Amino acid sequence: MKKILVTGGLGFIGSHTVVELQNEGFEVIIIDNLSNTTIEVLDKITAITNLKPAFYNFDLKDKKSVQDFFKNNKVDGIIHFAASKAVGESVQIPLDYYENNIISLTNILQEMKARAINNLIFSSSCTVYGQADELPITENAPIKPAESPYGNTKKINEEIIADASKAHGIKAISLRYFNPIGAHSSAKIGELPIGVPQNLIPFITQTATGIRQELSVFGSDYPTPDGTAIRDYIHVVDLAKAHIAALNRLLNNQQKNNYEVFNVGTGKGSSVLEVINAFEKVSNTKLNYKIVGRREGDITAAFANTTLANRELGWKAELTLEEALLSAWNWQKRLKN
Ligand code: WQD
């Protein structure tokens, strides 16, 4: 049984990927410092798959802990999710973001180099494209100056991996996520924003349950059909399955280059108002929202050209926006307020 290390494996995308890894027969080891999640997620994963992943609670910035881990654990691949990921927060505390997101990665890469560990999958983001000149966005779209320190850490981390792959032959894939949303069908795991949600979907579901009074729609003067901004919302379970496809490509030596990059989205753009309407339909609720000014740093539109991932990974998003919104709603209703 292949053993896969999942850093940040108790987080939103990490936990859904752990479930899919276990479903595919992989043995999973999780490292998570619980800075943006809770230990209960480990029990929820176990409840879904009846398989309890091994769990290590330490900070990947701590080089000694990382070295000790790899001294005692032989792994066949690593999926690296662990990172600080709040765009707005990264503007307030950029040094913490550079320290956390970059040192965690270099500590892992140093161990991969020292121990000839191959097969790294990195959690990247479409944020590296900024406002792309052409839509849908392909992997060859120019990388734009980052709009936030968070986005800059994704850009820098991709470059670090590319250099390490070139210099030391480490096989790696970066997956550039579009907008992950939704929850596992069991409603046992999902997006767990701490404090006021920054992202659209958790704010919608919290408004629908009355935790939030009203959703603010950030801008209706964008050059889009209904004036609100467009994004590519991908069900987190489809996204998790893309990691399995990428991992199998690495394990089966199917790569064309030692370092590859793939967009992971649905290929379909939805505006904020379209998302609201879809949510009202699937939840049979009326959402309380108001149009306000644009949010600083937001782009008009982003949605993926998924041809490369479809062809090379043999992966395609299968779940619809409505299914993702319903799963997010079911998850929210299960959460204690
Ligand atoms: C989506 C749309 C908002 C909240 C960011 C990061 C990306 C990834 C996902 C981490 C935008 C609008 C939102 C609200 C609104 N992060 N909106 N009212 O900004 O596309 O992407 O989160 O991995 O890297 O860049 O996602 O959900 O914040 O916003 O109108 O209360 O919803 O303006 O148009 P975003 P989002």
Boltz pocket constraint, residues with backbone or C-beta under 6 A from the ligand:
constraints:
  - pocket:
      binder: B
      contacts: [[A, 85], [A, 86], [A, 87], [A, 125], [A, 126], [A, 127], [A, 178], [A, 179], [A, 180], [A, 197], [A, 198], [A, 199], [A, 200], [A, 201], [A, 203], [A, 215], [A, 216], [A, 217], [A, 218], [A, 219], [A, 229], [A, 230], [A, 231], [A, 272], [A, 295], [A, 298], [A, 299]]
      max_distance: 6.0
